[in-house]
Amino acid sequence: MEIADFLLEVSPETGYDFLTRLEETISDLGKNPRIGSPQEANDPEIQGLRVWPVKSFRRYLIFYLIRLDTLDILRIVDSRRDFSLLFHTD
């Protein structure tokens, strides 16, 4: 994962903290997947796209879909990026 690699290179402590918080956030999403904010998507394959920030690293957003019995994480993106182009969202 590019974000974790970057953070580990800049500061190992921050990088490991990010990975821990990411795991916690994904676990929380697994328990309550509807906490993420719905996102508009033009692509029918990603209808139901949701987004939720990483704990303590709110600048990083997890984009995911709720499937029948799984959580499909599509991307983790820095919020400063124009993510509308990633998913063709409005």
BELHUBEL-V837821 format. One record per pair of residues at least 6 apart in sequence whose C-alpha atoms are under 6 Angstrom apart, sorted by sequence separation. I is the first residue (numbers start at 0). GAP is how many residues later the second one is. D is the distance in whole Angstrom. If there is no record, write none. Layout:
i->(I/I)
gap->(GAP/GAP)
d->(D/D)
This chain:
i->(40/53/64/7/52/64/6/52/63/51/52/63/38/51/63/3/37/38/50/62/37/50/62/36/49/61/35/36/49/61/35/48/60/35/48/60/59/59/58/59/58/24/24/21/20/41/40/39)
gap->(6/6/6/7/7/7/8/8/8/9/9/9/10/10/10/11/11/11/11/11/12/12/12/13/13/13/14/14/14/14/15/15/15/16/16/16/17/18/19/19/20/29/30/32/34/47/48/49)
d->(6/6/6/4/6/5/4/4/5/6/6/4/5/5/5/6/6/5/5/6/4/5/5/5/6/6/5/5/5/4/5/6/5/5/5/5/5/5/6/6/5/6/6/6/5/6/4/6)
